[in-house]
Amino acid sequence: MDKVVASTADAVADISDGSVLAVGGFGLCGVPIALIDALLAQGARNLTTISNNCGVDDQALGVLLYAGRITRTISSFVGGNKELARLYLSGELEVELTPQGTLAERLRAGGVGIPAFYTPTGVGTMVAEGGIPIRYDAEGNVVQTSEPKEVRVFDGEQYVLETALTADFGLVRAEVGDRQGNLRFHESARNFNPLAGMAAAITIAEVERLVEPGELRPEDVHLPGIFVDRVVVVGPEGKNIEKRTTRPRPAGSAPAAAGTESTEENR
């Protein structure tokens, strides 16, 4: 089955108002920027996003935040986005904070059909006991908090029950994909991408390079095509550096080769 679509606009055309999106990426690494930009142009509103971080200011999912398209997010790290903080504290955005590893496992569980699981992460904290602010009102008062979760003892240790996450659509970015939807991600850009793709009813992949079926070795496939519904070729463009970090060079030393000064790069 050939799953390639002609454009990013075609790929996201049926994402409707109120949809739940699982989005791959970590910071700006491995983020499906082209699909997000196409969704911004498409106009869907009242979206719920499941992602490690909900964009970086006005980049990645941040463009949807600035446009007022996201009303709820389930995320692990939100400290790098000033607009998210403003929307959250002014009552315009619901935020469900989830430990990073737990978020990954909740997506994986949703992808393989496991409804819930126990983890030691969060035991003895507000993650398990409840009370984390989810929503504020316009005056800055907390009007909704997280609920307490079940805690059980296994072999003398306490574990908290976490539920699986699923989504209507998954947006992912891969280095290589074939026409049947098999995907390979580049090094750390794999991050949350396979998990977001597994957890969604319809998964859309933007790929830098398209190959024919059989060119990807089975052992190199990180997300099998059974999880992927649409593939759109976007090329290698659209990668931005989130944070540029440099170190002082000794006097008289030669400049570093292009790209080596960055410690965090979208691959």
N, C-alpha and C positions, 0 to 999 in steps of 0.2 A: 504494500500500500504506500503510495507516494503522499507524504504528509506536508510537502513544501507548499507554502502559500506565497503569493506574489509580493506582498508588502506588509509592513508592520501594521498599517491601517486595516488591512483585511484580517490580520491575525487577531486584533482586539475588537473587531467591529461588534461582536455580540456580548461584550461585557456590559451588563446593565447596571442601572442605579441600584445601590444596596448590595452589590456583590461582595463576597469575601475573597480576598486575594492572598495567596502565599507567594512571597517574593524572595528569590535568592539573593545572595550577596552578603558582604561583611564590610561595613564602611562603604567605600566605593569600589571594592574589589569583587569582581564577578557579578556586578549588578546589571540587570537587563535594562540599561538606560534607554535603548531605542524603543522598546515596548512601552516603557513608562511614558516617554515623550509622546508616543502614538496615542496612549490612553488619555493623556492630557488634552490632546487635540480632539479626541473622540467625544469627550465631555461627560463621561459617567460620573455620578456623584454619590454621596453617602456611602462611601466605600469603607470596608473594614480590611485592614492589612495585617498580615502575620509576617514578621520579618525580624531579623536580629536587631536592626536599628532602623528607624523610620526616616531614612534619608539623612543627608548631611547639609543642614541649612537649605539652600535653594538648589541642591543637586539631588539626583536619584529620586526617591520617593518624596523628597523635600519639595519638588515642583508641584506635586499634587497637594501637599499640605498648604503651601502658599496660595494655591488656587481654591482652597476650601473644599476639596473633594473628599478628604478622608475625615470620617467622624469617629472612628474607633481604631485603635491599633493594639496588637498583642506583640510586645517587643521585650528584648532583654536590656538593651542599652539605649538610652534616649538623651544622654548628656551632651551629645555633639550637635544638637539641633535647637537653636534658640526659638525658632518659630513653633516647634512642638511644645516647648516649655510654656510659651505664651498662650497657645491655644488650650493646653491642658489646665493651666491655672486660672484661665478666664471662663472655663466651663464649656468651651467649644469642641473639646476632644476628649473622648474616653480613652484611658490608657490602662491596659492590663500588663503589669510588669511580671516577667517570668525569668527565673534564672536561666542563663544561656544554655547550659547542658540540658536542662529540663525542657527548654523550648525545642531544642533539636530532637530530643526523644519523643516529645508530644507530636511533632510532625511525622517522625518515623513511624510511631505507633498508628497514627491516622492512615499512613500509606499502606501498612501491612494488615490493617483491620483489627488491631488490638484496641479495645475501648479505653483502657486505663492501665496504669502500672504504679508500682511503689518505688520510691527513691528516698535515700537519706537526705538529699539536698533540701534545705529549708526547715528541717525539724527544729523546733524550739525557737523559731522566728515568726514574723508576721506572714511569711509565705504559707506556713501551715496554720497559724493561729488566726489569720484574717486581720482585717483592719487597714490594709494598704489602700490609700485613696485611689479610686478609679475615676471618679468624676467630681468636679467642683461646680459651684454655681458662679454666676457673673460677679458676685461679691467676694469670691475666694473661700467660701465655706464648703467643706466636704459634704457631698450629698449622696455618695455611693462608695462603699468600700468592699474589698474582697471578703468572701465568706470563709469561715474556718473549713479546713479540709480534714478528712479522716486520717488518723494516724494509727498504725498497727505495729505490733512488736513481732519481729522474726529473729530467731536465734539470739534473743536478748537485746536486739537493736531496734530503734524506732525508725519507721519509714512513713512518709507521707504519700497519700494517693493523689496522683495527677492524671487528668483525663487527656485523651488524644485530641489532636487538632486536625480538622479537615477544611478544605476551601473549595469554593466554586471554580476558581481559576488559579493556576500556578504560572508565574512568570519567571523564567530562568534564562541564564546566559551560558553558552558553552563555547569552547574553543573550536570543536569539530563536531559536526553532526551529519548523519546520513539521511537519505530520503525516507527511511522507515522510522526515523525518530531516535535512533540510538545516539547517545551523546557522550563526549569525552570533555572533561573540564581540565583547565590548566592549573596544576599545582594548587596553591592555596585558594584560587578562585573557585574551587569545588565547594568549599565551605557549606552554606545552607542550600545550595542549588539542588542537589539530588533529593534532599528531604522535602523542599518546597514542591518539586515536581511529583514526588510520590503521593503527597497528601491532597492533591487537587483532583477534582472531577475532570477538568479539562486543563491540560498543561500545554503552554505555548513556549517554545524555545527560540531565542534568537541565537544564531551561530555565526562565528567569524568565518568559518570555512565549511563548505558542503562537499561531501564525498559520496560515492556510490555505495549501495549496500555490499557488504563484504570487505570493503577497504579498512574498516575498523576491526581489529582483532577482538574476539569476544572478551578476552581478558583485559582489554583497554576500555571497555564500555563501562562508564560510571553510572549511567542511568539508562536502562534498557528502553527500547522504543515502545514497549507495552504501556509505559507510563506517559508517553508523549503523544499529543494529538496534532500539533501544528509545529512546523519548522519554518523560520524565515531567516534568510541570509542577510546579515547587516555589515559584514566586513570587520576589520580590526579597529575601526575608528570609535570615538566616543569614550575613550578611557582617560580618566582624570586622576591626578594625584591628590589624595585627601590631605595629607600632611607632609610637607617637605622638611626633612631634617638633615642638617649638614653638620660636619665637624670641622674645626679649624685645621688647615693644612700647614705643615712646616714651611717656613720661608724658603722660597725658591723651588718648591716641589711643583710638578706638572699638574694641571687640572685633571680631575677624574674623568673617565670616559662618560659620555652622555648617558644619563639615566642611573648612574651608580650612586649618585648622592642621595637618592630617595630611599627611605626605609619603608615606605608604605605606598604601593603603586597598584592601581587597578590593572590587573592582568587580563 
